[in-house]
Amino acid sequence: MIREYQAKDIEVVLDIWLKASIQAHDFVVAEFWQSQVSNMRDIYIPASKTYVFEKEGNIVGFYSLYQNLLAAIFVSPDYQGLGFGKQLISHAKGQCFELTLNVYKENQAAYRFYLAQGFEVDNEQLCEHTGCAEYAMSMNTK
């Protein structure tokens, strides 16, 4: 079940975000992601519209929208490959007419996932936080 994020979900959401970020972005030092936890807690999650995927009472993934930017979408490493990410994307498509996102070029698994969900590459740029190459992607949802 996908539901709106509640403040009581923060620790689980941050744990999923950190573990999945470190796993998916092994080309960025883990300390960078660890240094961003407070920003996620205090800035990014509060500024976004966030939804969590709950299975049998446990949060297994989430996504955050900032306007039409899919600012975050993460599934717990223990639950990846089971279709939860596709369901989260499908839910996000229902929230706005266009979705945009940025994905690291080196994160080929996520890049291929987004292509399979209907996103297209708009351009390539450098991430202002890490200096890594990333793709800006978008899709029309309606």
N, C-alpha and C positions, 0 to 999 in steps of 0.2 A: 504494500500500500504506500502510495506517495502522499505525503501530507505536508502542510506548511511547517517550517522550522519553528521551534519554540525555544526560548532562552535556556531551558533546562537541557537542551540537546547539545549545547556548546562544546562540552568536553569530548563527547563522542565524535562530533563533526571535526573538531581540531585533530583528534587522534587519527581519524581516517585520512584527513588532508595531509598530515605530516608523513604518515607511513607510506601512503600512495605516492606522494610527491618524491620522497627519497627513492622509492623503488623505480618510478617511471623516469626520473631525471637523474640517472646515475652519472651523467656528464656534468652535473653541478654539485659542488661539495655539499654534503649533508648539513654542514653547519649553516649554510645559507638558509635552508628551509627551516632549520631550528630557530634561526634569528627572526624569522617572519611570523612565528606563532602569535605573538602579541598583536601584530598588525592585523592578522586574520581575526583575532578575537575582538579587538577594539575598534577597527576601522572597516575592514572589508565585509565581514559578515553583517554587521549592523547596517551598512550602507546598501546592502543588496536584498533582493527578495530571494529567500532560500527555501528549498523544499528538500525533505529527507525521504529516503526509501526505507520503509520499516518492514522487516520480515520477521514474523513470529516474535514481535516485541523488541527486536534488535534493529538498530539503524545500521544498514549495510552500505549506504551511499548517500550522496547529496549533490545538488547543484545550486548555484547562485547566479541570479541574473542582476545585472546592473544596467537598467534600461533594456536595450536589446542585445547587450553583450553577455554571452555565456561566460561569466568571469571565472567560474569554477565548476567542474564536474568530476567527481571522484567516487570510486567504489572501493571499499575495503579490499586490500590484496587477497584476503581469504575468500572473497565472493566474486572476484573478477572472472570473466569468461562465462558467466551464467545468464547473461541477458539483462542484468540490472541497468547497465549503462545505456542500452538501447531504450529501455523503458523510461529512463530519466530524460533522454533526448526527446523521445516522443512527447512526454509531458511538457517539456520546455517549449516545443514547437507550438503547443496550444496557448502559450502565454503571450506571444507577440507575432507580428507579421513577418519579421525578419530576425534571424539570429546571426550574430557575428561571434567570432572567437579568435584567439591566438593560440597556436600550438608550436612548441619547439620543433624545429626541423629534425633534430636528432631523435625525437620521440616518434619513431616511425610507426609503432603500434597504434598510438593515439591518432596520428595523422591518417593512417589507413582506415581506422575506425570512423573518423569524421567524414572521410570521403564516402565510405559505405553508407553513411546516414544521410547523404545528400549535400554536404558542404562542398564548396568550391574554393580554390585558392584565389584570393584577390591580389595579394602581393607578398613579397618577402621583406622582412625588416629585422632589425636587431632589438632584442628585449632591453628596455632601459634599465632593468634591475640586474640582469646577469651578463649582458653583452652577447648572449647566444642568439644565433639566427632563429627566426620564427616565421611561420606563415600566418598571415591574416586571412581568415576564411569567413565565408558567409553563405547563407541560404535563405530563400524565400520560403515561408512556412504555410502560406495560404494559397 
